[in-house]
């Protein structure tokens, strides 16, 4: 819960390295990929929601490189 009705959701991870409400700095690892949920390959699902509706996360994420 990021406040102002924004949420980020993660699934299929092997481990989470942050707790709800914990600040995340640019470049920090927040989770590691896993193969939970019956996936054939390891992966990590990420979704950003505002007022319960999916939001394109590329508008919020800074590209590195």
N, CA, C and O atoms as a Tripos MOL2 file, in Angstrom:
@<TRIPOS>MOLECULE
protein
  260   259    65     0     0
PROTEIN
NO_CHARGES

@<TRIPOS>ATOM
      1 N           0.8500   -1.1770    0.0000 N.3       1 UNK1
      2 CA          0.0000    0.0000    0.0000 C.3       1 UNK1
      3 C           0.8920    1.2360    0.0000 C.2       1 UNK1
      4 O           1.6170    1.4840    0.9630 O.2       1 UNK1
      5 N           0.8390    2.0000   -1.0700 N.am      2 UNK2
      6 CA          1.6670    3.1930   -1.2120 C.3       2 UNK2
      7 C           0.9300    4.4640   -0.8080 C.2       2 UNK2
      8 O           1.4800    5.5610   -0.9080 O.2       2 UNK2
      9 N          -0.3060    4.3210   -0.3530 N.am      3 UNK3
     10 CA         -1.1130    5.4740    0.0030 C.3       3 UNK3
     11 C          -1.7880    6.0580   -1.2270 C.2       3 UNK3
     12 O          -1.4620    5.6850   -2.3540 O.2       3 UNK3
     13 N          -2.7230    6.9680   -1.0160 N.am      4 UNK4
     14 CA         -3.4570    7.6160   -2.1030 C.3       4 UNK4
     15 C          -4.0750    6.6070   -3.0640 C.2       4 UNK4
     16 O          -4.1410    6.8570   -4.2680 O.2       4 UNK4
     17 N          -4.5230    5.4780   -2.5430 N.am      5 UNK5
     18 CA         -5.1700    4.3820   -3.2780 C.3       5 UNK5
     19 C          -4.2810    3.7370   -4.3440 C.2       5 UNK5
     20 O          -4.7910    3.2050   -5.3300 O.2       5 UNK5
     21 N          -2.9510    3.7790   -4.1550 N.am      6 UNK6
     22 CA         -1.9940    3.0780   -5.0270 C.3       6 UNK6
     23 C          -1.4880    1.8310   -4.3060 C.2       6 UNK6
     24 O          -1.1850    1.8640   -3.1140 O.2       6 UNK6
     25 N          -1.4040    0.7350   -5.0540 N.am      7 UNK7
     26 CA         -0.9020   -0.5390   -4.5360 C.3       7 UNK7
     27 C           0.0460   -1.1640   -5.5480 C.2       7 UNK7
     28 O          -0.1560   -1.0300   -6.7550 O.2       7 UNK7
     29 N           1.0700   -1.8400   -5.0670 N.am      8 UNK8
     30 CA          1.8650   -2.6860   -5.9570 C.3       8 UNK8
     31 C           1.6780   -4.1270   -5.4790 C.2       8 UNK8
     32 O           1.6120   -4.3960   -4.2790 O.2       8 UNK8
     33 N           1.5940   -5.0410   -6.4390 N.am      9 UNK9
     34 CA          1.3670   -6.4470   -6.1380 C.3       9 UNK9
     35 C           2.4750   -7.2830   -6.7730 C.2       9 UNK9
     36 O           2.9320   -6.9940   -7.8790 O.2       9 UNK9
     37 N           2.8960   -8.3180   -6.0590 N.am     10 UNK10
     38 CA          3.9490   -9.2040   -6.5350 C.3      10 UNK10
     39 C           3.4840  -10.6400   -6.3400 C.2      10 UNK10
     40 O           2.8440  -10.9560   -5.3370 O.2      10 UNK10
     41 N           3.8000  -11.5030   -7.2890 N.am     11 UNK11
     42 CA          3.4310  -12.9170   -7.1710 C.3      11 UNK11
     43 C           4.4940  -13.7830   -7.8390 C.2      11 UNK11
     44 O           5.3460  -13.2920   -8.5800 O.2      11 UNK11
     45 N           4.4220  -15.0630   -7.5620 N.am     12 UNK12
     46 CA          5.3290  -16.0720   -8.1080 C.3      12 UNK12
     47 C           6.7760  -15.8560   -7.6630 C.2      12 UNK12
     48 O           7.7000  -16.3650   -8.2960 O.2      12 UNK12
     49 N           6.9760  -15.1080   -6.5850 N.am     13 UNK13
     50 CA          8.3260  -14.8540   -6.1080 C.3      13 UNK13
     51 C           8.7900  -15.9880   -5.1950 C.2      13 UNK13
     52 O           7.9820  -16.6930   -4.5900 O.2      13 UNK13
     53 N          10.1010  -16.1430   -5.1130 N.am     14 UNK14
     54 CA         10.7130  -17.1170   -4.2180 C.3      14 UNK14
     55 C          10.8330  -16.5290   -2.8170 C.2      14 UNK14
     56 O          10.5990  -17.2120   -1.8200 O.2      14 UNK14
     57 N          11.2020  -15.2480   -2.7580 N.am     15 UNK15
     58 CA         11.3670  -14.5760   -1.4700 C.3      15 UNK15
     59 C          11.0750  -13.0900   -1.6320 C.2      15 UNK15
     60 O          11.3370  -12.5040   -2.6820 O.2      15 UNK15
     61 N          10.5300  -12.4900   -0.5790 N.am     16 UNK16
     62 CA         10.3270  -11.0380   -0.5250 C.3      16 UNK16
     63 C          11.3490  -10.4540    0.4450 C.2      16 UNK16
     64 O          11.5830  -11.0090    1.5180 O.2      16 UNK16
     65 N          11.9500   -9.3400    0.0660 N.am     17 UNK17
     66 CA         12.9750   -8.7180    0.8970 C.3      17 UNK17
     67 C          12.5110   -7.4200    1.5380 C.2      17 UNK17
     68 O          13.2800   -6.7740    2.2490 O.2      17 UNK17
     69 N          11.2840   -7.0340    1.3010 N.am     18 UNK18
     70 CA         10.7190   -5.8280    1.8890 C.3      18 UNK18
     71 C           9.3950   -6.1560    2.5570 C.2      18 UNK18
     72 O           8.6910   -7.0780    2.1430 O.2      18 UNK18
     73 N           9.0630   -5.4000    3.5860 N.am     19 UNK19
     74 CA          7.7960   -5.5370    4.2940 C.3      19 UNK19
     75 C           6.8450   -4.4370    3.8450 C.2      19 UNK19
     76 O           7.2800   -3.4110    3.3220 O.2      19 UNK19
     77 N           5.5490   -4.6480    4.0480 N.am     20 UNK20
     78 CA          4.5460   -3.6340    3.7370 C.3      20 UNK20
     79 C           4.8970   -2.3480    4.4690 C.2      20 UNK20
     80 O           5.1520   -2.3610    5.6730 O.2      20 UNK20
     81 N           4.9100   -1.2380    3.7400 N.am     21 UNK21
     82 CA          5.1900    0.0680    4.3210 C.3      21 UNK21
     83 C           6.6570    0.4510    4.3500 C.2      21 UNK21
     84 O           6.9860    1.5920    4.6730 O.2      21 UNK21
     85 N           7.5450   -0.4730    4.0190 N.am     22 UNK22
     86 CA          8.9750   -0.2080    4.0370 C.3      22 UNK22
     87 C           9.3870    0.5880    2.7970 C.2      22 UNK22
     88 O           8.9310    0.2920    1.6930 O.2      22 UNK22
     89 N          10.2270    1.5750    2.9690 N.am     23 UNK23
     90 CA         10.7100    2.4050    1.8690 C.3      23 UNK23
     91 C          11.6160    1.5900    0.9480 C.2      23 UNK23
     92 O          12.4470    0.8080    1.4090 O.2      23 UNK23
     93 N          11.4430    1.7830   -0.3510 N.am     24 UNK24
     94 CA         12.2740    1.1170   -1.3550 C.3      24 UNK24
     95 C          13.0250    2.1820   -2.1350 C.2      24 UNK24
     96 O          12.4180    3.0780   -2.7220 O.2      24 UNK24
     97 N          14.3190    2.0830   -2.1390 N.am     25 UNK25
     98 CA         15.1670    3.0170   -2.8760 C.3      25 UNK25
     99 C          15.4470    2.4580   -4.2710 C.2      25 UNK25
    100 O          15.3850    1.2470   -4.4850 O.2      25 UNK25
    101 N          15.7450    3.3200   -5.1910 N.am     26 UNK26
    102 CA         16.0780    2.9160   -6.5530 C.3      26 UNK26
    103 C          17.2390    1.9230   -6.5380 C.2      26 UNK26
    104 O          18.2590    2.1570   -5.8900 O.2      26 UNK26
    105 N          17.0740    0.8220   -7.2550 N.am     27 UNK27
    106 CA         18.1300   -0.1770   -7.3630 C.3      27 UNK27
    107 C          18.0910   -1.2570   -6.2960 C.2      27 UNK27
    108 O          18.8290   -2.2380   -6.3940 O.2      27 UNK27
    109 N          17.2480   -1.1060   -5.2790 N.am     28 UNK28
    110 CA         17.1710   -2.1160   -4.2240 C.3      28 UNK28
    111 C          16.4300   -3.3580   -4.7040 C.2      28 UNK28
    112 O          15.4680   -3.2620   -5.4660 O.2      28 UNK28
    113 N          16.8810   -4.5130   -4.2570 N.am     29 UNK29
    114 CA         16.1890   -5.7580   -4.5760 C.3      29 UNK29
    115 C          14.9960   -5.8960   -3.6460 C.2      29 UNK29
    116 O          15.1350   -5.7730   -2.4290 O.2      29 UNK29
    117 N          13.8200   -6.1500   -4.2150 N.am     30 UNK30
    118 CA         12.6160   -6.2770   -3.4070 C.3      30 UNK30
    119 C          12.1080   -7.7140   -3.3330 C.2      30 UNK30
    120 O          11.3780   -8.0730   -2.4080 O.2      30 UNK30
    121 N          12.4970   -8.5360   -4.3110 N.am     31 UNK31
    122 CA         12.0530   -9.9320   -4.3390 C.3      31 UNK31
    123 C          12.9880  -10.7290   -5.2370 C.2      31 UNK31
    124 O          13.7550  -10.1670   -6.0190 O.2      31 UNK31
    125 N          12.9100  -12.0360   -5.1100 N.am     32 UNK32
    126 CA         13.6390  -12.9040   -6.0390 C.3      32 UNK32
    127 C          12.6140  -13.7740   -6.7650 C.2      32 UNK32
    128 O          11.5630  -14.1100   -6.2180 O.2      32 UNK32
    129 N          12.9390  -14.1270   -7.9920 N.am     33 UNK33
    130 CA         12.0070  -14.8940   -8.8200 C.3      33 UNK33
    131 C          11.8480  -16.3070   -8.2850 C.2      33 UNK33
    132 O          12.7530  -16.8620   -7.6620 O.2      33 UNK33
    133 N          10.6810  -16.8720   -8.5420 N.am     34 UNK34
    134 CA         10.3980  -18.2340   -8.1200 C.3      34 UNK34
    135 C           9.5380  -18.9200   -9.1520 C.2      34 UNK34
    136 O           9.2610  -18.3570  -10.2110 O.2      34 UNK34
    137 N           9.1170  -20.1280   -8.8530 N.am     35 UNK35
    138 CA          8.2570  -20.8560   -9.7840 C.3      35 UNK35
    139 C           6.9880  -21.3220   -9.0870 C.2      35 UNK35
    140 O           6.4800  -22.4050   -9.3800 O.2      35 UNK35
    141 N           6.4760  -20.5190   -8.1750 N.am     36 UNK36
    142 CA          5.2340  -20.8620   -7.4970 C.3      36 UNK36
    143 C           4.0460  -20.6360   -8.4250 C.2      36 UNK36
    144 O           4.1780  -19.9690   -9.4510 O.2      36 UNK36
    145 N           2.9210  -21.1720   -8.0810 N.am     37 UNK37
    146 CA          1.7070  -20.9470   -8.8560 C.3      37 UNK37
    147 C           1.6050  -21.7780  -10.1140 C.2      37 UNK37
    148 O           0.8070  -21.4600  -10.9950 O.2      37 UNK37
    149 N           2.3970  -22.8430  -10.2240 N.am     38 UNK38
    150 CA          2.2850  -23.7360  -11.3630 C.3      38 UNK38
    151 C           2.9350  -23.2370  -12.6370 C.2      38 UNK38
    152 O           2.6280  -23.7370  -13.7190 O.2      38 UNK38
    153 N           3.8230  -22.2650  -12.5380 N.am     39 UNK39
    154 CA          4.5050  -21.7660  -13.7270 C.3      39 UNK39
    155 C           5.5350  -22.7760  -14.2150 C.2      39 UNK39
    156 O           6.1640  -23.4670  -13.4140 O.2      39 UNK39
    157 N           5.7040  -22.8610  -15.5230 N.am     40 UNK40
    158 CA          6.7010  -23.7670  -16.0990 C.3      40 UNK40
    159 C           8.1100  -23.2140  -15.9200 C.2      40 UNK40
    160 O           9.0670  -23.9780  -15.7980 O.2      40 UNK40
    161 N           8.2410  -21.8820  -15.9040 N.am     41 UNK41
    162 CA          9.5410  -21.2230  -15.7430 C.3      41 UNK41
    163 C           9.4880  -20.2890  -14.5480 C.2      41 UNK41
    164 O           8.4190  -19.8160  -14.1620 O.2      41 UNK41
    165 N          10.6540  -20.0280  -13.9620 N.am     42 UNK42
    166 CA         10.7250  -19.0620  -12.8650 C.3      42 UNK42
    167 C          10.3790  -17.6800  -13.3950 C.2      42 UNK42
    168 O          10.7180  -17.3400  -14.5280 O.2      42 UNK42
    169 N           9.7130  -16.8960  -12.5850 N.am     43 UNK43
    170 CA          9.3380  -15.5480  -12.9900 C.3      43 UNK43
    171 C           8.8420  -14.7540  -11.8110 C.2      43 UNK43
    172 O           8.6620  -15.2900  -10.7180 O.2      43 UNK43
    173 N           8.6220  -13.4820  -12.0330 N.am     44 UNK44
    174 CA          8.0900  -12.6030  -11.0010 C.3      44 UNK44
    175 C           6.9940  -11.7560  -11.6230 C.2      44 UNK44
    176 O           7.2110  -11.1020  -12.6430 O.2      44 UNK44
    177 N           5.8280  -11.7670  -11.0160 N.am     45 UNK45
    178 CA          4.6910  -10.9790  -11.4900 C.3      45 UNK45
    179 C           4.6530   -9.6710  -10.7120 C.2      45 UNK45
    180 O           4.7620   -9.6710   -9.4860 O.2      45 UNK45
    181 N           4.4980   -8.5640  -11.4190 N.am     46 UNK46
    182 CA          4.3920   -7.2480  -10.7880 C.3      46 UNK46
    183 C           3.2040   -6.5210  -11.3840 C.2      46 UNK46
    184 O           2.9960   -6.5490  -12.5970 O.2      46 UNK46
    185 N           2.4350   -5.8790  -10.5440 N.am     47 UNK47
    186 CA          1.2990   -5.0860  -11.0170 C.3      47 UNK47
    187 C           1.1680   -3.8520  -10.1360 C.2      47 UNK47
    188 O           1.3670   -3.9120   -8.9230 O.2      47 UNK47
    189 N           0.8340   -2.7490  -10.7580 N.am     48 UNK48
    190 CA          0.5580   -1.5010  -10.0460 C.3      48 UNK48
    191 C          -0.9210   -1.1970  -10.2300 C.2      48 UNK48
    192 O          -1.4420   -1.2660  -11.3440 O.2      48 UNK48
    193 N          -1.6020   -0.8560   -9.1260 N.am     49 UNK49
    194 CA         -3.0310   -0.5320   -9.1920 C.3      49 UNK49
    195 C          -3.3030    0.8180   -8.5410 C.2      49 UNK49
    196 O          -2.6560    1.2040   -7.5670 O.2      49 UNK49
    197 N          -4.2850    1.5290   -9.1090 N.am     50 UNK50
    198 CA         -4.7700    2.7850   -8.5490 C.3      50 UNK50
    199 C          -6.2860    2.6850   -8.4750 C.2      50 UNK50
    200 O          -6.9560    2.4570   -9.4830 O.2      50 UNK50
    201 N          -6.8130    2.8550   -7.2780 N.am     51 UNK51
    202 CA         -8.2610    2.7120   -7.0430 C.3      51 UNK51
    203 C          -8.7670    1.3610   -7.5510 C.2      51 UNK51
    204 O          -9.8760    1.2650   -8.0750 O.2      51 UNK51
    205 N          -7.9430    0.3150   -7.3900 N.am     52 UNK52
    206 CA         -8.3320   -1.0310   -7.7550 C.3      52 UNK52
    207 C          -8.1730   -1.3840   -9.2200 C.2      52 UNK52
    208 O          -8.4370   -2.5200   -9.6140 O.2      52 UNK52
    209 N          -7.7470   -0.4290  -10.0350 N.am     53 UNK53
    210 CA         -7.6070   -0.6730  -11.4670 C.3      53 UNK53
    211 C          -6.1360   -0.7550  -11.8630 C.2      53 UNK53
    212 O          -5.3280    0.0240  -11.3570 O.2      53 UNK53
    213 N          -5.7610   -1.6850  -12.7630 N.am     54 UNK54
    214 CA         -4.3710   -1.7840  -13.2070 C.3      54 UNK54
    215 C          -3.8960   -0.4860  -13.8620 C.2      54 UNK54
    216 O          -4.6490    0.1750  -14.5770 O.2      54 UNK54
    217 N          -2.6330   -0.1350  -13.6030 N.am     55 UNK55
    218 CA         -1.9900    1.0550  -14.1620 C.3      55 UNK55
    219 C          -0.7230    0.6040  -14.8800 C.2      55 UNK55
    220 O          -0.0220   -0.2870  -14.4010 O.2      55 UNK55
    221 N          -0.4290    1.2070  -16.0130 N.am     56 UNK56
    222 CA          0.7980    0.8870  -16.7400 C.3      56 UNK56
    223 C           2.0020    1.2650  -15.8700 C.2      56 UNK56
    224 O           2.2100    2.4510  -15.6140 O.2      56 UNK56
    225 N           2.8010    0.2920  -15.4070 N.am     57 UNK57
    226 CA          3.9020    0.6070  -14.4920 C.3      57 UNK57
    227 C           5.0590    1.3530  -15.1520 C.2      57 UNK57
    228 O           5.8800    1.9440  -14.4500 O.2      57 UNK57
    229 N           5.1440    1.3400  -16.4760 N.am     58 UNK58
    230 CA          6.2640    2.0360  -17.1230 C.3      58 UNK58
    231 C           6.1960    3.5400  -16.8970 C.2      58 UNK58
    232 O           7.2050    4.2310  -17.0430 O.2      58 UNK58
    233 N           5.0270    4.0550  -16.5440 N.am     59 UNK59
    234 CA          4.8990    5.4770  -16.2430 C.3      59 UNK59
    235 C           5.5350    5.8250  -14.8980 C.2      59 UNK59
    236 O           5.8260    6.9910  -14.6290 O.2      59 UNK59
    237 N           5.7520    4.8100  -14.0510 N.am     60 UNK60
    238 CA          6.2700    5.0140  -12.7040 C.3      60 UNK60
    239 C           7.6990    4.5120  -12.5080 C.2      60 UNK60
    240 O           8.3830    4.9320  -11.5750 O.2      60 UNK60
    241 N           8.1420    3.6290  -13.3720 N.am     61 UNK61
    242 CA          9.4560    3.0040  -13.1910 C.3      61 UNK61
    243 C          10.5140    3.6960  -14.0340 C.2      61 UNK61
    244 O          10.3000    3.9790  -15.2130 O.2      61 UNK61
    245 N          11.6300    3.9580  -13.4290 N.am     62 UNK62
    246 CA         12.7460    4.5890  -14.1250 C.3      62 UNK62
    247 C          13.6170    3.5080  -14.7400 C.2      62 UNK62
    248 O          13.9930    2.5560  -14.0560 O.2      62 UNK62
    249 N          13.9400    3.6360  -16.0040 N.am     63 UNK63
    250 CA         14.8000    2.6610  -16.6590 C.3      63 UNK63
    251 C          16.2440    2.9190  -16.2820 C.2      63 UNK63
    252 O          16.6770    4.0630  -16.1470 O.2      63 UNK63
    253 N          16.9770    1.8350  -16.1150 N.am     64 UNK64
    254 CA         18.4010    1.9320  -15.7760 C.3      64 UNK64
    255 C          19.2130    1.6680  -17.0290 C.2      64 UNK64
    256 O          18.7930    0.9490  -17.9360 O.2      64 UNK64
    257 N          20.3950    2.2760  -17.0500 N.am     65 UNK65
    258 CA         21.2830    1.9500  -18.1610 C.3      65 UNK65
    259 C          21.7910    3.0720  -18.9070 C.2      65 UNK65
    260 O          22.5470    2.8880  -19.8610 O.2      65 UNK65
@<TRIPOS>BOND
     1     1     2 1
     2     2     3 1
     3     3     4 2
     4     3     5 am
     5     5     6 1
     6     6     7 1
     7     7     8 2
     8     7     9 am
     9     9    10 1
    10    10    11 1
    11    11    12 2
    12    11    13 am
    13    13    14 1
    14    14    15 1
    15    15    16 2
    16    15    17 am
    17    17    18 1
    18    18    19 1
    19    19    20 2
    20    19    21 am
    21    21    22 1
    22    22    23 1
    23    23    24 2
    24    23    25 am
    25    25    26 1
    26    26    27 1
    27    27    28 2
    28    27    29 am
    29    29    30 1
    30    30    31 1
    31    31    32 2
    32    31    33 am
    33    33    34 1
    34    34    35 1
    35    35    36 2
    36    35    37 am
    37    37    38 1
    38    38    39 1
    39    39    40 2
    40    39    41 am
    41    41    42 1
    42    42    43 1
    43    43    44 2
    44    43    45 am
    45    45    46 1
    46    46    47 1
    47    47    48 2
    48    47    49 am
    49    49    50 1
    50    50    51 1
    51    51    52 2
    52    51    53 am
    53    53    54 1
    54    54    55 1
    55    55    56 2
    56    55    57 am
    57    57    58 1
    58    58    59 1
    59    59    60 2
    60    59    61 am
    61    61    62 1
    62    62    63 1
    63    63    64 2
    64    63    65 am
    65    65    66 1
    66    66    67 1
    67    67    68 2
    68    67    69 am
    69    69    70 1
    70    70    71 1
    71    71    72 2
    72    71    73 am
    73    73    74 1
    74    74    75 1
    75    75    76 2
    76    75    77 am
    77    77    78 1
    78    78    79 1
    79    79    80 2
    80    79    81 am
    81    81    82 1
    82    82    83 1
    83    83    84 2
    84    83    85 am
    85    85    86 1
    86    86    87 1
    87    87    88 2
    88    87    89 am
    89    89    90 1
    90    90    91 1
    91    91    92 2
    92    91    93 am
    93    93    94 1
    94    94    95 1
    95    95    96 2
    96    95    97 am
    97    97    98 1
    98    98    99 1
    99    99   100 2
   100    99   101 am
   101   101   102 1
   102   102   103 1
   103   103   104 2
   104   103   105 am
   105   105   106 1
   106   106   107 1
   107   107   108 2
   108   107   109 am
   109   109   110 1
   110   110   111 1
   111   111   112 2
   112   111   113 am
   113   113   114 1
   114   114   115 1
   115   115   116 2
   116   115   117 am
   117   117   118 1
   118   118   119 1
   119   119   120 2
   120   119   121 am
   121   121   122 1
   122   122   123 1
   123   123   124 2
   124   123   125 am
   125   125   126 1
   126   126   127 1
   127   127   128 2
   128   127   129 am
   129   129   130 1
   130   130   131 1
   131   131   132 2
   132   131   133 am
   133   133   134 1
   134   134   135 1
   135   135   136 2
   136   135   137 am
   137   137   138 1
   138   138   139 1
   139   139   140 2
   140   139   141 am
   141   141   142 1
   142   142   143 1
   143   143   144 2
   144   143   145 am
   145   145   146 1
   146   146   147 1
   147   147   148 2
   148   147   149 am
   149   149   150 1
   150   150   151 1
   151   151   152 2
   152   151   153 am
   153   153   154 1
   154   154   155 1
   155   155   156 2
   156   155   157 am
   157   157   158 1
   158   158   159 1
   159   159   160 2
   160   159   161 am
   161   161   162 1
   162   162   163 1
   163   163   164 2
   164   163   165 am
   165   165   166 1
   166   166   167 1
   167   167   168 2
   168   167   169 am
   169   169   170 1
   170   170   171 1
   171   171   172 2
   172   171   173 am
   173   173   174 1
   174   174   175 1
   175   175   176 2
   176   175   177 am
   177   177   178 1
   178   178   179 1
   179   179   180 2
   180   179   181 am
   181   181   182 1
   182   182   183 1
   183   183   184 2
   184   183   185 am
   185   185   186 1
   186   186   187 1
   187   187   188 2
   188   187   189 am
   189   189   190 1
   190   190   191 1
   191   191   192 2
   192   191   193 am
   193   193   194 1
   194   194   195 1
   195   195   196 2
   196   195   197 am
   197   197   198 1
   198   198   199 1
   199   199   200 2
   200   199   201 am
   201   201   202 1
   202   202   203 1
   203   203   204 2
   204   203   205 am
   205   205   206 1
   206   206   207 1
   207   207   208 2
   208   207   209 am
   209   209   210 1
   210   210   211 1
   211   211   212 2
   212   211   213 am
   213   213   214 1
   214   214   215 1
   215   215   216 2
   216   215   217 am
   217   217   218 1
   218   218   219 1
   219   219   220 2
   220   219   221 am
   221   221   222 1
   222   222   223 1
   223   223   224 2
   224   223   225 am
   225   225   226 1
   226   226   227 1
   227   227   228 2
   228   227   229 am
   229   229   230 1
   230   230   231 1
   231   231   232 2
   232   231   233 am
   233   233   234 1
   234   234   235 1
   235   235   236 2
   236   235   237 am
   237   237   238 1
   238   238   239 1
   239   239   240 2
   240   239   241 am
   241   241   242 1
   242   242   243 1
   243   243   244 2
   244   243   245 am
   245   245   246 1
   246   246   247 1
   247   247   248 2
   248   247   249 am
   249   249   250 1
   250   250   251 1
   251   251   252 2
   252   251   253 am
   253   253   254 1
   254   254   255 1
   255   255   256 2
   256   255   257 am
   257   257   258 1
   258   258   259 1
   259   259   260 2
@<TRIPOS>SUBSTRUCTURE
     1 UNK1         2 RESIDUE 1 A UNK
     2 UNK2         6 RESIDUE 1 A UNK
     3 UNK3        10 RESIDUE 1 A UNK
     4 UNK4        14 RESIDUE 1 A UNK
     5 UNK5        18 RESIDUE 1 A UNK
     6 UNK6        22 RESIDUE 1 A UNK
     7 UNK7        26 RESIDUE 1 A UNK
     8 UNK8        30 RESIDUE 1 A UNK
     9 UNK9        34 RESIDUE 1 A UNK
    10 UNK10       38 RESIDUE 1 A UNK
    11 UNK11       42 RESIDUE 1 A UNK
    12 UNK12       46 RESIDUE 1 A UNK
    13 UNK13       50 RESIDUE 1 A UNK
    14 UNK14       54 RESIDUE 1 A UNK
    15 UNK15       58 RESIDUE 1 A UNK
    16 UNK16       62 RESIDUE 1 A UNK
    17 UNK17       66 RESIDUE 1 A UNK
    18 UNK18       70 RESIDUE 1 A UNK
    19 UNK19       74 RESIDUE 1 A UNK
    20 UNK20       78 RESIDUE 1 A UNK
    21 UNK21       82 RESIDUE 1 A UNK
    22 UNK22       86 RESIDUE 1 A UNK
    23 UNK23       90 RESIDUE 1 A UNK
    24 UNK24       94 RESIDUE 1 A UNK
    25 UNK25       98 RESIDUE 1 A UNK
    26 UNK26      102 RESIDUE 1 A UNK
    27 UNK27      106 RESIDUE 1 A UNK
    28 UNK28      110 RESIDUE 1 A UNK
    29 UNK29      114 RESIDUE 1 A UNK
    30 UNK30      118 RESIDUE 1 A UNK
    31 UNK31      122 RESIDUE 1 A UNK
    32 UNK32      126 RESIDUE 1 A UNK
    33 UNK33      130 RESIDUE 1 A UNK
    34 UNK34      134 RESIDUE 1 A UNK
    35 UNK35      138 RESIDUE 1 A UNK
    36 UNK36      142 RESIDUE 1 A UNK
    37 UNK37      146 RESIDUE 1 A UNK
    38 UNK38      150 RESIDUE 1 A UNK
    39 UNK39      154 RESIDUE 1 A UNK
    40 UNK40      158 RESIDUE 1 A UNK
    41 UNK41      162 RESIDUE 1 A UNK
    42 UNK42      166 RESIDUE 1 A UNK
    43 UNK43      170 RESIDUE 1 A UNK
    44 UNK44      174 RESIDUE 1 A UNK
    45 UNK45      178 RESIDUE 1 A UNK
    46 UNK46      182 RESIDUE 1 A UNK
    47 UNK47      186 RESIDUE 1 A UNK
    48 UNK48      190 RESIDUE 1 A UNK
    49 UNK49      194 RESIDUE 1 A UNK
    50 UNK50      198 RESIDUE 1 A UNK
    51 UNK51      202 RESIDUE 1 A UNK
    52 UNK52      206 RESIDUE 1 A UNK
    53 UNK53      210 RESIDUE 1 A UNK
    54 UNK54      214 RESIDUE 1 A UNK
    55 UNK55      218 RESIDUE 1 A UNK
    56 UNK56      222 RESIDUE 1 A UNK
    57 UNK57      226 RESIDUE 1 A UNK
    58 UNK58      230 RESIDUE 1 A UNK
    59 UNK59      234 RESIDUE 1 A UNK
    60 UNK60      238 RESIDUE 1 A UNK
    61 UNK61      242 RESIDUE 1 A UNK
    62 UNK62      246 RESIDUE 1 A UNK
    63 UNK63      250 RESIDUE 1 A UNK
    64 UNK64      254 RESIDUE 1 A UNK
    65 UNK65      258 RESIDUE 1 A UNK
